[in-house]
Amino acid sequence: MFRNYFKTAWRHLVSSKYYSALNLLGLTLGLTVGLLILLWVNDELHYDGFHSKADRIYRINVNLESSGNKFSVSVVQPTVAFYGLKEIADIEQAARITQTQDYAVFRHKDVALSKNVAVYTDPSFFKIFDYPLVEGDLKNPFPTPESVVLTQATAKRFFGDEDPLGKILLADNKDNFVVSGVMADFPDNSGIKCDILFSTSLAEKQSKDRGWQPLEEQWGNYGWVTFLQLRPGTNLKSVEEKLTQINIKHQPALKPVDVGFYTLQSLKDLHLYDTDGKPSGMQTVKIFAIVAALILLIASINYVNLFTARATLRSKEVSVRKIIGASRKQLFNQFVVQTLLFFLIALTVALGLISFLMPYYNVLAGKHMVLDPFSPMVWKVIGATLLVTLLASSVYPAMLLSSFHPIHALRQKLSWGIRNAAFRKILVVCQFAFSVGLIIATLMIGRQLTFLREKELGYDKSFVIGLDMNRMKDHFEEVKSQLLSQTSITGVTSATNNITNVGGASLDVDWDGKDPNGSFFIHDMGIDKDFISLFKIEMIEGKNFTGAATDSSYFILNETAVRESGIKDPIGKRFRLHRIEGTIVGVVKDFHFVSLRQKIEPFVFHYEPVSSGLFVKANANGAKDALRHIEKVWNQYNDGFPFDYAFMDETYGKHYESEQRIGMLFNLFTGIAIVISCLGLLGLSTYTAQTRVKEIGIRKVMGASVGSIVVMLSKNFLLLIGIAIVIATPVSLWLMQGWLQNFAYQVSVQWWVIALAAGTAVLIAFFTISFQSVRVALENPVKSLRSE
């Protein structure tokens, strides 16, 4: 019986090549794109899920307040883990991690490498997390403070095929480290990634050498990401309260407002949720999951529409089958098998396309996903897609065609014709509502990305080259003089940070009139006298640093720092930063020193004539020549160190790499969704034109123009698309407003965005319909009128 079902389905597929091709193309595109998106969604949802104890691992966040503004950060003091382990029984293990910039270049024999991400961490790191230690002692990964653990990829870069254990790495040509372990490379869906791991015992040693407090006493150092492994069944609220009490207990001099309230965030939530619990990443994942579902639904709607639209062409066939004894169940099975055949062909082609496209898709998405046909996850995705698509695209048409009475079909009086046409119209509205919604979302994402790229930041980063000075720091004036002698270089300055991404903030500030019960976080940066002029930061009050010795006790604040501190007439007022007592000499206009996801916060410049960072301004046409001269000077003072630099434009652009990828993916998926919708519309318009061929012939004989016939065939479809626009607009705008909330600075919704999306949908639909309508309208009416 099944063989007969299959043969009949195959004959129908072959006999209707045009409609079969449209159906297969739509289903194949829908399945390909839907599965690709769902693979991306699955990868995002499973970040850090590979750890066996992931459900018991939590990161400590701290909620703080500055000038009445509350905020949450993911870095805490190194003391929290130390005392937490001692005083809270529910904590089994704790591991601290902080990135270090202490060393720029590592060397082994003739191999010198920079751009290594190095961190300090506790030995318990390898006990809490399932990062395999391929070589070394898991119980004692750092035998001495000078021990270092490398990832496999990093070890291969330094040592090739040699056994790395016991080998020496020379850091910045001064400190030796012994490789004590090699760990497996971090998986792509790991939230933690680095190249080199040092022990916290080294950080302790360096703190002692620099005259700093031991780590367990550094309560003011908010710079460590801290993970806890809790006992099963632990009450999270209880641990959070105990951690807060530890802070109060060990810092009795703290004002109540300075005490941070600690919260625990599950390891599995770190990738998709902010420290304050906002679902910034999860919103994007949900949007993409919705897009995948919409594309699959659009493809299914195409099949349903074309199947039911052409039902009348098979009504006599079904009637004859019923008269000679076919049961409703058999007819139902026949149509299900036909749809299943279509689906399986489309799925086979789709899997082949996915395998071919996966490398390109990974480049676009910035991932390393693999389509493993034996993976349970892949089969879950395929199974769910098969179930939903099969139900949507086969059950209704099969029930519809197997339900009518044979006598009505043979007399061409099918009672379900009006209801069937109404159902098709509803599906067309849904299909184009999805497409219009995607167009609006694409335009909004594109506008926001353009806004991020083009917004004035309050400083000029164009043609500025940044690099670490290393040994050039000891010869800064000579370096500066040599570089400024070149016509391609217009400015040279030094600073402690890269202005495109100034991270940590400090509470250690004071001024006359400061609220004794208030707290104030401020970002600080050391600069020389040329920094503000090179970056064209606007001075709105006071003066810049002059390079005199007295500048060491001067400060320049931004507008936000002045406003939120409440300092009136700030020029000449006392200000203290850390141990430096001084005077405010200037106020600069606010500028963005982090990404536009965050609002501008208080900022202070202090004078530091020579810092670790070198910034060189090239003229518009001399960037290549400037780089050549910088490299020449670099080799003069940093012989043996790799020349490593970055343009500030590129550095700033890295803030929005994920958004750029999302924008490109959205553009691609929206385009494919529109193509699939148009395939269905093309099929329906073709069918409509065929069923009205005699009417069109009569109208032409009576003098109707080609334009009037095209309008007649198009107006009903365009009306449905108008309804789709009305439905899609508020829903898509609501979803995009949620996505835009991830940015402190965002574009507003403009009327022309809606108009452009609506106009695009209407034009695409009209040209699709007209493609077939014009062809029918141009045919000789005699041919259609004499045919039966």
N, C-alpha and C positions, 0 to 999 in steps of 0.2 A: 504493500500500500504506500509506504513512504517513498519507494522508488517512483511510483506513479505521480505522487505529489511533486517530487523533485523534477521529473521530466516536464510536467505541465508548467511548473514555475520557470524552468529554463527556457521553454519555448516562448513563454510570455515575455521574458527578459530580452530574448533575441529578436522577437517580432516587433517590439517597440523600441528600436535602437535609440531614437532621439530622447524619449522620456526616460529610458533606462540609463542613458549616459548622464542626464541631468541628475537623476536620483543618486547614482553611484558617485558622481563627482561631489555632490553636496554632502552625502554621508561620509565619504572618505575625508574630505576637508574637515568636517565637523569632528570626526573621531580623531584625526591626527592632531588638530589643534587642541581639542578638549583633553586628550591624554597628555599632551606636552604640558599644558597648564597644570593639570592635576599632579603630574610628576613634580613640578616646581612647588606646588602647594604642599605636597607630601614631604618634600625635602625641608621646607621651611618649618613645618609642624614638628619635625623630628630632630631639631637641633638639640644636641646633648642628651638625646634619649638613649644612646648606646651605653651609658654608664649603668652598671648593675644596681647601684644604690642611688640612682638619680632622684627617686621619690623621697630620699632622706637627706639630700644635699641642698643647702640654702646659702644664698649670699646675704651678707649683712648690708643693709642700706641705712642711711641716717637722714632724718628729717631735721632741717635747720631753719633758722630765721635770720634775716638781715633787714634791718630798717622796716620791720613789719611785713616783709615779703617772705613767705614760706616756700621752701624748695627741698628737694630730696636729691641726694648724691649716692653713688655706688662705691665710694671710697671712704674708708674709715681709718681710725688710728690703729697702728700696729699693736697697741696695748689691749684692744678689745678682745682679740683672740687669746692673748696671753692670760688675762684674768678670767675670761669666760671659761677656759679649760679648767682653771683652778677652782672656780667657785660655782659652776653650774653642772650638776651631775648628768643632765640630759644631753650634754655635748660629748660625743665620742671622739671626734677628731676635728681639728681646725687647720686650715692652710691659708697662708697669706701670700699674695702675689703683687708685685709692683714692678713696673717697667723701669729700667735703668738706662741712663745716657752717659754713664761714667766712662765708657769706652766706645770709640768710634770705629776702630779698625782692629781686626784680629788676623794674626799671621801664623802660618806654619811653613817653615822653610821659604820657598819662593811664592807660596800662595798667600796673598793678602786680600781680605774681603771686608767690605763695609756693608751698610744697609742690613745688618743683622738685628733682629728684634730680640733683645736680651732682657731677662727678668730675674728678680730675686724671688725665691719661694722656699717654703718649708719642706723638709723631707716627707712630711705627711701628705704632700701633694700626690705622691704615687700610691698612697694607701686609700685616699678618698676617691680619686678618679681612676677610671680604667684605661689609663694610657700605658701600654705595655713598655716595660724596660727591657729592650732586646739584649743589651749587654750591661753588666754592672750588678750591684747588690741592691735589691729592692728594699731591704731592711735598712740599708745605710748608703743611700745614693750619693751623699756628699761626705766622704771620710774626713776631709779637711776644709777649712774656709776657702782654700785655693782650688777646690774641685769644681768641675763643670760638667753638666750633662748636655749632650747635643741631640738634636733630632737626626734621624737617619739621613735625610737629604742634606742637612748641614754638614754632617760628618763626611759624606761623600764629596762634598764641595772642597773640603779641606784636605782629606786624606786619600781620596780615590778608593781603591780596593784594599788599602792597607787596614789592618785592625786598629781602630782609633784608641782603644783603651790604653791608658798610660802615656799617650802622646801629649806633647806640650803645645799649648796655644799661647802666643805672645800678644798681649793686648796693648795697643798704642805704643809698641816698642819699649815697654817699661815693666809690665807685670806678667808673670808666667802663671798659667793655669793648667792643671792636669785633667785630662778627660777621664772621668770616673764612671761614665755611663752613656749609653746610647738608647734613646727611646724611639718607638715607632712614630712616624710622622703623624701630626694631628689630622684627624679626619676633616673633610670639607665642612661637615655640619657640626663642628666643634666651636663653641663660643670662645674658647681659649686657644690662642695660637702664638707661637714664638719659635725662635731658632736655637737660642742658647739659654740654659737655666743655671743661675748661680744660687748658692745657698744663702739663707738669711744670716747665717753665721758670718759670711763675708760682709753683709750690710752692717752687722753689729760691730765688726772689726773696724770698718771704715768710719762708722759713727764715733767710735772711741778715738781713732786717729785724728779726726777733725774737731775733737773737743765737744762733740754733741752728747746728748743724753742717750742712755741705752734705749733700745726699741721699746722695752716694757714701761718706759717713763715718758715716751713722746706722745703725750695726750693732744698736743696741738698739730700733729702731723696727719692731716687727712689725705693720705696718699696710697693706701693699701686696699686692694680688693681682697675681701676675706670671706672664705667659704667654711661652713660648718657642716659636719655630718652628725645628725641627731639620732638618738635612740628611737626605735619603732614606737609609735603611739605618743610621741612627745607633743605637749600642748604648746603651739607656736607662740601664742599670746604671752604665756608664762615666761618663755625664754626671752622674748622681746622686752618684757618689763624688767627682768633680772639684768639684762645687758644695760638697760638705761640706768638702773640703780647702781651698777658697777661704776658707770661714768660719774654719777653724783658722789658716790662714796670715795673714789680716789681723786676727785678734784673738788674738795670742799669749798674752795675759794670761788668757784664758778657762780656766775649769776644764773638764776633760773632760765632766762631766755637763751643763755649760751649752751645749755644742756641739750644735746641732740637726742631725739627719740628714735631708737633703733627699730627697724622692721626687718623681717626675714622674707626673702623672695625665692621661690622655688627655682632650682637650676633649669627646669624645663620651660620656665616662663621668661628667662632672661633675654632671649633673642627677640621675642615678639611684644614684650611689655616694658614700659619705662619704669624707672625706679619708683615713681609715685603711683604705679599701677595702671597708667593710661595705656590702652591697647594700640599704640601707634603702629607697630609692625603687624599686629593681628588684623587691624583694619585693612591693610593692604592685602594680606592673605585672604581675608573674607571677600574682598572685591574681586580678586583673581579667581577664587572658587566660584563666585557668582558668574563671572565672565565665562568660565569653562562650562558651567551649567547652561548658560544662555546660548552659547555656541552649539552645544549638543542639542538643545531644544529647537534652535533655529533649523538645524539639519533635519531633525525628526519632523518638524512642522512641514518642511519641504516635502518629505515623503508622504505624510498624511494628506496634505493638500492635493498633490498630484494623483495619489491613489484614489481618493474619493472623487476628485473632479472627473476622472476618467472611468468612474464606476459604471456610468450608463453604457459605455462601450462594451462592458462585459456582462451587462444585465441579462441579455438573451442567452449567453453561454451558461450563466449560473442557473437560469430558469430551465433550460434543457436538462442540465445535470439533475435538478430537483425532480423533474417529471419522470426521468428514467430511474429514480430511486436513491439519489444521493441524499444523505441525511445532513442536517444542519451542522452537526459535529464534523462531518467529513469536509464540508465546504469551509468551515472555520479553520480546520487543520490545513487545508489547501492554501489559504491566504497567509496563515502564520508561517508555513514553510516557505512561501514565496518571499515574504519579508525577511525571514531568517537567512535565506540564500543571498539576498541583497546585502544584508548586514555582514555576513561572513566574508563575502567578497570585499566589501568596503573595509572591514577590519583587517583582513590580510594585507591589502594594499597600504592601509594606514600604518600598520606595524613596520612594513618595509620602508615607508617614508620616514617614520620616526627614527629608525636605525640609521638611515642616510643623513637625516637632518640633525641628529643629536650633537655632533661636534660643533656645528655652527650655532645651534641653539645654546649650548653651554657657553660659547664665547659671548653671545648676546646677553645671557642671563648672569654671567660671571660665576658659573658653577661648574662642577665636574660630575654631573648626573650620568648614570648609566642605565640603559633599558635592559634589565636582566629578565628574560622571558620566564625564568623559573622562580623569580622572586615572589613571595606571597603578597608583597605590597602591590606589585604590578598586576597580579591576578585579581586582587581586591578591586583595584581601579577598573580593570577591564570588565570584571564581573558586574560591578555596580553600573558601569556605563552600558553594558549589554542589556542588563535588566531594564534600566530606565528607558533606553532608546527603543528596545524591542516592544515594551509595553506601549510607549507613546506612538510608535510608528506601525504597529501591526494589529494590536487587539481591537482598537476602534474600527479601522477599515474592515477587518475580517468579520466582526460582529455585524457591521452595517450591510455588507454585501451578502451575507448568509441569512439575513433576516427577512428580506422582502418576499412577496408572493409571486410565483411564476407567471400567473395570468396577467398581473399588472405590468410586469416587465415586458411580456410579449405584446401587450397592447400599448407599450411605451407610456404607461401612466404610473410612474413610481411616486408614491405618496411622500417619500422622504426627500424628494428633490429640493424643496424649499428649505427644509431644516438642514440638509446637507450643505447647501450654498451658504446659509447663515453661519454654519460652523466653520466653513472655510474662511469666511470673512473675519471671524473672530481670530482664527489662527494667523491670518495675514496681519491683523492689527497687533497681535502679540509679537510676531516676528519683527516687524518694523519698530515697535516700541523698544525692543531689545537693541536693535541697531542704532536707533536715534539716541538712546541712553548711552551707548558706547561712544558715539560721536561726541556727545556733550562732555563725557568724562575725558576723552582724548584731548579735546580743546582746552579743558580746564587744567589738565596736567601739563600740557604744552605751555600754556600761559604762565603757570607757576614756575616752571623750569626756566623760561625766558626771563621772568622777573628775578629769579635767583642769580642768573648770570649777569644781568644788566643793571641791577640795583646799585646805586651809589653807596659805597661802603664807608665813606668818610676818609678814605685815603686812596692814593694812586699806586696800584701794584703792577702796572703794566711795565714790561721790560725790566723787571727787578729780578736779579739772580741771587738766590740765597745758598749759603754753604757754611759748614763748621770750619773754623779757622785752624784748629789743632795748633801746630807750632807757629803758625803765622801770628798768633795772638801775642807772642813775645816780640814781634817786629811790626806791630800794627801801623805805626806811623810811616815806616819805610814802604810797607805794602800799599798803604793808602796813597802815598806819593807816586809810586810807580803806576798804579792803576789810573789815577787822575791825570797822568801825563798823556793818556791815550785819548784821541778824539772821539772814539766810539763809546767812552764811558763818561757820564755826566755827574755821577755822585757815588760816594762810598760811605757806608756807616756801619756801626756795630751795635748789637743788642743782645740781650739775654734770651729772647724768645723770638719766634716767628709770629709776626703780627696777625697772620691769618688764622692762628689757632693758639691762643693763650689760655692755658688750662686752669690750674689750681688757683684758689683764693685764700686770703689770710684774714683771721680775726684780730691779729695783733696790730691794731691801729688805735690812735688816740688823737684828740684835738680839744681845744678849749670849748666847753659847752656841750661836750658829748654826754648823752643820757647815760648815767651810771648803770641803769638797769636795761640798757639796750645793747644789741649786738650789731656788728657791721662787718660784712664780708666784702673784701675789695681785691681785685686782681692787680698785680703789680708787674712792672717790667723795667729792667735797667737799660738805658739808652745813652748814646753819646750826643754831642751837640748838633750833629747833622741829621739825626734820625727823622725828626719832625719835618724838616724842610725837604728831605729826600722823598718822603712818602706824601708830602703835600697835605699834612694834617693841619686843619685850620685852627689857629690860635684866636680865641674870641676875647681873651682877657689876659693881661699880664705879659710876660716875656718867655722866650725859650731859654734853654741852657746856653751858656756862652763858652764853655770849656775851661772856665776859671776854677781854681781849687775850691772856691766857696760853693760851687754847684753841688758838691757832695752832700750838702745839707738842704738842698732845695727840692721841691716836689711840684709836679704839674698834674692836675686832676682833670678828669673828663666832666662833662656837664651833669651826668647822672650821679657821680660821686658827690658833687657839690649839692645837688638837689636833695639826694636822699640822706646826706649827712646833716643837712640843715645849716650849713655854714653860710653866714651872710657876709657879703663883701670878702671873699676868700683871700684875695691877694694880701700877703703879709701876715696871714694868720698862722699860728703854730700848728704843726702836724707831725705826728710820729708814726713811722712805719718800722715794725720790728724794733731794733735797737737804735735806729737813726732818728734823732730829734732834729727837726728842721722847720722850714717855712714854705708855705705855698707861694710860688712865684708866677704861676700861670694856670689857665684853664683852656682846654682844647674842646672843640666841638665833638660831640659823641661820634664814635666810629664802631663798626662791627668787627670785633676781634675773635669771634667764633662764628659758627654757621647761623643762618637766619632762622633756624629752628628755635633759637634762644633770643630773648630780648637783651638789649644792651644793659650791662650791669656796671657798678662802680669800678673805676680804673684809675691807677696812679702810675705816672712815670717817675722814676728816680734816676739820678745821674750815675752812670758807670762808664768811664771813658773808654775802657776796652773790655769787651765781652767775648763770649765764645762764638757768637754768630756774626757772620760777615754778609752784608747786603750791598750789591753793586747795581747801580742804575745804568742801563745802556740806552743809547739814543734809538729812535724808532727803526733806523736802518742799519744799526751796527751790532745787533745781538750776537751774530756769529763771530765777528771780529773781537767783541768784548770777551766772549767765552775763550777765545784763543789766548788772549792776554792774561785772563784770570788763571788759566791752566798753566801758563808759563811761570807766573808768580808762585802758584801752588807748588809746582815741581821744584822751584828754587828753595822753598822753606819746608816743604813736606815730602821730601824725596822718599819714595817707597810707600807712600800712602795713596790709595786709589783716589782719583779726582772725582768727587761726588758733589753734585749741585742740583738745584731745582729752580725752575721759574715759579715765581709767586702765583701767577695765574693758574698754573697747573696744580700747585699745592692747595689753593683755595677750591679749585674744582673738585678735589677729592672729597670734600664735604658732601657732595651731592651725587656721587657715583651710583648709589643704589637708586636714587630718584631718576637719574638719567636712564638707567637700565629699565626701570619700570615704565618710563615714558616710551622708550623704543618698543618694548614688548606690547604696550597698550596700542600703539600705532599699528603694529603688525596684526594683532588679534582683531582690532576693530576693522581693519581692511578686509580680513578674511571673513569676518561675520557679515560684512556688507556684500561680499562676493557670494556667499552662501544664500543670503536673502534674495539677491538678484537672480540667482539660478532658479529659485522657487518661483519668483515673480515672472521670470521668462517662461517657465513651463506653464504657469496658469494663464498668462496672456496668450500664449500659443494655443492652448486648449480653448480659451474663450473665443479667439478669432476663428478657430475651426468650427465651433458649434454655431457661429453666427455668420458663416460664409455666405449662405443664400441671402440673408438680410443685407449683408454688405453689398452683394451683387445687385440687389434690387435698388438700394440707395444710390449706387453709382449710376445705374440706368436712369434713375429719376433726376440725376444731376448733382449728387453730393460730391463735394471735393475730397481730396485725399486728407486735407487738414481736418475737416469736420468728422471724417470717419476715425481718424486717430484720436481726436478729442472724445468721441463717443466711446471708444474702447478703453480710454485711459481714465476718464473722470471717476468711475467707481473705485478704481484702485487708488487714485490720488486722494479721494475722500477718506478711504480707510487709513492711508498713511497720515493724513491730517489728524485723525483721531489718535493714531499711535503717538504723534508728536505731543499732543495734549496730555496723554497719559505718562509718557516717558520723562517729560521735562521736570516736574516736581520731584519725582523719585530719584532721578540721577543727580539733580542738584543737592538733594538731601544727603546722598551718599558721598558726594564730593566735598561737601562742607565738612563732613567728618574727617576726610583725609587731609584737608587743608588745616585742620586744627593742630596737626603735627608741627606747624611752622608758626613762630611768633609773628612773623611778617608774611603776609599773604595777599594774593590778588583778590579783588572783589568780583562778584558775579555781574557781568555786563549784559545788557539786553542783546547786543550783537552776537554774543556767543550762542544764545538760543536761536537767534535768527539764522546764523550761519549753519548751525547743526540741522535745523529744519529745512533750510534751503538746499543743503547738500543732500539730505535724504530724498527730498522731492525731486531734485534734478536727476539723481542716480536712478530713482524709480521710473521717472518719466522716460529717460533715454532707454532704459531696459524694456519698458512696455512698447515704446515707439519702434524699437528695433524690429519687433514682430508685427506690430500694427501697420507700419508703413508698407512692409512687404505684402501683407494681405490686401491693403487698400489699393496697391498698384496692380494687382492681378486683374486679368481680363474677366469682367463680370459674366460674359457668355459661358466661360468654362464652368463657373460655379453654379449657374442657373440650369444648365443642361445635365448636370450630374445628379445622380440619386444618392 
